[in-house]
Amino acid sequence: MSGVPSITLSEGCRQLLLTLLLLLAALSINAGVVLVVIAALLRPRLDEHVPVLPKGALLRELHLLVGGGAASLATGCLSLIWATSARARGKSRRRAAQPLGWMCLLLQLGAAGLLLALALLVEVRLRAFQTVFHAGFSRTLWRYADTAALKGYVDRTQARYQCCGALGFSDWFVVDWYPVTLFVARYLEVVRQRQRFAKLGERRGNQLRASFAMQQYGSEQHAQLVTAAIEEEMSSQQLQADLLAAKQLGFSEVPFSCCDPESPQWCRQMFVTEPAPHYRPPANLTVFTAGCSGRVPALFGWYLWLAGRAALAVAALQLAMALVSRYWQTSASSALAAGRHLSPAPGWLIPTCSGRAGSAAEQLPLLDLKKRDLSNQLDTEDTEVSEQIEDAGQHEDDDDDVEDGGNGEDEDEDDEENDEDDGNDE
């Protein structure tokens, strides 16, 4: 079996991959702890804004964050166990480590997919969080005096984040948060101006202006019209003309939680826009001017941004672990299939049915290579035996030649002796 992209790994390279996997596994454990800690930090801050957020808002993201952290912890621990056992050089232990390697690989890919989905979801929620918070907080301003819980939430939010109103402190001028009886008793002139303002709106067919009639003070219809105008200002980043005119009717009071403690003067939370000795608004206002719809999401969104980027980083870490695990596993499996578990063997990411075009040696499986090497070794041994036999035959011929030369010398000596005998006879 083969695959792409193929890389031939020696035993030393495989051991190096296991060492790298051990380091990545340790990082995965730490990253999992970080994700769980971020989720733990986000939960109490999310609970603070339960009165203004939709039911169950961001709970799914928190659960995914905890699940991603747990998955990262699990993959880190399991990869540590697997990498430690796979470092053994014994064939049986290598073979026994293969099933655990498959489990690690699947868990790593699953954790990476979960964290990528979390990062994408957090990015979407981050873009919509300001709009959702603004809509909820704007509605809460109308119920400021309804219950102690809502009043406490608004006061804590404005004091903690140093903000006032949804888009600014002037939002309180058009929100019917004052008890109606106290409003009529304290701001009688404002009541008359509201009535004239509403009648003018009725004649012009302007529903927003007409809703400022005292008969509709605190009504649901009036609240919807004013809230819609505030949302229009937020989306267009421009002042709404009718709403701006309503803010100039004379009521300019904000809750005490809007007071700026760093102001050099005593807090003037009533008649905020009216000049007085040593008080010239807006130059020296004593209340917070920023809106909570910008301050709260900016700080809370930072935690969401951190969670999303952390999830993305841990997903990349899991993919790196899966890459290392896959190359080691395929290379070790190839070596085991060839019967030489410590020999160099190819590793790959994606298996293929047929090998790519290349040399014959690249296309032969390791087992065939082993057989071919054995055949070449046998041929070499046969050649060496044949050479030894030829050498032995050559030595025998040389010995025969030497013996023949000795016999010739004896015959010559006999002939000389016979010649001498013949001379003596004569």
N, C-alpha and C positions, 0 to 999 in steps of 0.2 A: 504493500500500500504506500502511496505517496501523496503529496499535497503541495500547496503553494501558500506563501513563498517558502521555499525549501532552504534550510540552512543545515549544513553538516556540523554536528557538535561532537567534540571529543569528550572523554570522561572528565577532563579538567574543566571544560566549558560547562558541562552539566553541573558539576560541583559549584562552580561560580554562580550559575543561575539559582541554585538552591540557597546559597548565601545571600544573594540579592532578595530572594523571596522571604527569607527570615527577616531582613531589615524592613521590607515593605509590610510584612505581617505585623511587626511591632508598631509601625506607623499607623496601620489600620486600627489597631486596638486603641491607640491614643486618639485617633480621629473619631472613633465611635464614642469615646468618652466626651469629647468636645461637643459633638452633636447633641448628646443627651443633656449636657450642661446648658447649651443654648436653648433647648426646649424648656428646661427648668426655669431659665431666666425669662423666657417669653410668657409662660403661663400666668404668673401673677400680674404682669403688665397688661395682659389680655383681659384678665378678670376685672381689672380696674375700670374698663370701658364697657362692661356688660350692659349698662343702661342705654347706651347709644348704638351699640352694634347689633346686627341681626343675630337671632338665636343660632348658636353653633358656629358663628363666624370664626374662621381660621382654626377651628378645632381639628379639622381633617389634616391641615398642614402640620399642626403640632404632632398629631398621631403619626403621620408619615415621617416626621423628623425623628421621633423616638424610635420608630421602626427601622429607619435608616441607620441610626446609631447602633441599635442592637444588632442589625445585620453586619455592620462593619466590625463590631466586636466579635461576632461569631466567626466571620471569615478570617479575621486575624488569628484567633485562637486555633481554629482548625488548620489553618495554613502553617502555623508554627509546629503543630504536631506532625503534620504530613511531611514538611520539609526536613524535620529532624529525623524521622524514620527513613525517608528516601535517601539520606546521605550515606546509609550503610552500603558497603560494597558487595555484600552477599547477594547471590542471584535470587534466593528465596525471599529475602526481605525486600528486594526491589520489586519482585512480582507481587508481593503482598501489599505494597504501597500504591499500586495502580488504582484499585477501587476508591481509596480515600482521595486520590488525586482527582478522579472524576467528580466526586462530591464537592471538593474544594472549588473546582472550576465552575460548576453549575451555581454554587452559592455566590461566587465572586461576580458572575455575570448577572445573577438575579439582584444582588445588592447594587450593582452599577445601574441597572435599569430603574430600580426603585428610586435611587438618589437623583438620577437625571429627570425623572418625572416630577420629583419634589422640587428641584431647582426651577423647572419650567412653570410649575403651578405657583410657586412663591413669586416668580417674576410677574405673572399675571395678576395675582392678588395685590402685589405691591403697587401696581399702576392704578388699581381700582380702590385701594384702601382710603385714600383721601376723600374721594367722592362719597363713599359709604359712611365714613366718619362724619363728614360735613352734614349729610342729610340727617343722621341721627342726632348730632349735637344741636343742630338748628331746631329740631322738634323738641328737644329736652329743655331749651330755654323757655318755651311756653309753659312748661310744667314745673318751673323752678320752685314755686311756692306750694306745690300740691302735696309733696311728701318730704319728710326730713331726709330720706335716702337720696332723692334726686337733688335736693338743695345741697346736701353734703358732697355729692359727686361733682356738681358744677363748681362749687367753691374750691374743692381740692384740686380740680383740673386747672382752674384759672390761676390759683396761687402757685401750684407746682410748675406749670409750664409758662408762667408769666404772660398770660394772654387774657383777653377780655372779649366775650361774644364769639360768634362763629367766624365772621370776616373782620371784625373790629368792634371797638367799644360802642359804636353808634348803633349796632344791632339791637341793643337793649332799649333804644329809644322807640322802636316800632314793635317790640314784642310786649304783649299784654301779660307781663309777669307780676305786676303790682296787684294786690287785692283791690277789687273794683270799688269797694266802699271807701278804702283809704285813698284811692286815686281821686275819686270825686271830691273828697273832703280836702285834700291837700292841693290838688291841681285843678281848681274850678275854671280858671281861664283856659287851661289846656283843653278841658272838656268842651268848652264853647268853640274853640278853634277846630277841634276834631269834627264837631257837628257841621260847621260851615264847610270844612274840607270834604266831608262825605256828601253833602248836598250838591256841591259843585261837581263831584265825581258822578253822581247820579244823572245830572243834567247832561254831562258829556258822555255818558255811557261807559265810564271807566269803573270796572268792577273793583279794582284794587283800592282806589280812592273811596268809593262808596262803602267799602267794608270797614272803614274807620269810624263809622257811626257808633255811638256809645251803645246802641241796642245790640250791636254785634261784638261788643268788647269780650275778648277771650273765646269767641265761638270757633268752631272747627273750620268753617268756611273762611273766616278771616285769617286764621292761622295758615291754612293751605295757600291762600293768595300771597301772603307776606313771605312765607317760606319759599314759594316758587320764585318770587322776585329776588330773594337773597341768593338762591341757587343760580339764577340767571346772571347775577352780578359775578358770581364765582366763575362760571363757565366762560363768560365774555370778558372778564377782567375789566369791566366798565361799570360805572355807577348807573343804577336804574333811576330815571328821572322822577317817576311817581314816588318811589321809595325815598329818594333824597328829599323831596318836598315834604313827605310825612315826618322825616327826622327833624324838620325845622318847625314843628308845631309847638314847641315849648317844653316838652317833657324830655329831660336830659339827665336821667339818674341811672346809675349802675350799682350792682351789689358791692359790698365792701371787699369781697375777694378780688375785685379788679384793682384795688389800691396798690400802688407801687411802693414797697417799703424803702426803696432807695431814693425816693423823691425828697428833696430838701425841705418841702413844705408839708403841712398837714394835708391829709387826703381829702380832696374835694370830690366826693362821689355824687353829690347832688348839684344840679345846675352846672354840669361839667363844661358846657360850651358858653356859659355866660361870663363875661369879664367881671373882675372884681379888683379891689386894691391889691397890688402885688401878684395879680393873677391874670395873665393874658393868654388864653388858649388860642391856638394850639401850641404856643411856644413853650409853656411850662405846665403841661398837663401832669396831673399827679396819679393817673391811672395807666394801666397797660394799654398800649395801642394796637398791638398785634392780635390777630384773630386766632382762636384755638384750632380752627380747621387747617391752619398752616403749621402751627407749632407742634401739635400732638402727632400728626402723621409723619412729620419730619423726623422726630426722635424715635417714635415707635417703628417707623419704616426702616430706620437704620438697623434695628434688630432683625427685621425681615430680610433686609439686604444681606446682612451677615449670615443668616441662616441659609439663604439661597446660594451664596458663593461658597460657603462651607460644604454644602451638599454637592455642589459641582466639583469641588476639589477632591472630595472623598470618592466621588464616582470615577474621576480620572485615576485615582489611586487603585481602585478595584479593577479597572480595566488593565492597568499596568501589571497587577498581580495575575490577572487571567492570562495576559500575554506570556509572562514568564512561565507560568504553570503549564500552558499549552505546549510551548516549545520543549520544555523538559519532558513532559509526558509522552509526546510523540517520538522524540528521539530515544528515550529509554525503552519505549515499546518496540521500536524498530530493532534496537540492539538485542532485546530479549527474544524477539521472534527469530533472529539470526543465530541465537545460541551463544552470542558473545556480548554479554551485558556490559562489559567495560570497554568495548571497542567503539570507535567513531561511528555515528549513525545519523541519518538526516532527521530533522524535525520540521514541522510545518504548522500552519494555523488552520487551513481549510483543506480537507481531504479531496482528492480528485480520483476519478475512475481510471484514467490512463495518464501515464507520465508524460511530461513535455518532451518535445523533440530534443535530442542531444546525443552524446556519445553512447556506445553500447554499455560502457561501464556504469553510466548514470542511470540507465533504464533497467539494468539487472537488479533483482532483489539481493539483499545481503546474503541470503542462503545460497543463491546461485553463484555469487561471488566466492563464497566459501568453497563450494564444490569445484569451481574453476581453479582456485588457488591450490586445492588438494591435487587436482589432476596435473597441474603444472609441476607440483612438487614430485609426483610420481614419475613424470616424464624426465625430470632432471635426474632422479635417482637411476632410472634405466640408462640414461646416457652415460652417467658415471660408471655404471657396471660394465657397459659395452667398452668404454675406454680402458677400463682395467683389464678386460679379457684381451683386447688388442695388444696392450702393453706386455701382457704375459706371453703371448705368442711371439712377439718380436724378440723377447729375451731368449726363448727356446731356439730360434733360428740363429741367433748370434752364437749360442753355445755349440751348435752343430758345425758352424763355420770354423770355430776354433779347433774342434776335434779333427776336422778334415785337414786343416793346416798342419797339425802335428803328425799325422800319418804320412803326408807327403815328404816331410823332412826325413823320416825314418827310411823311406824307400830310396831317397837320394844317397844316404849314407851307405845302404846296402850295395848300390850300384858302384860306388867308389871303391868299396872293399873288393868287389868282384874284379874290377879293372886292375887293381894292384896284384891280385893273385894271378891273373893272366900274364902280366909282365914278368913275374918271377919265374914262371914256367918256361917262358921263352929263354 
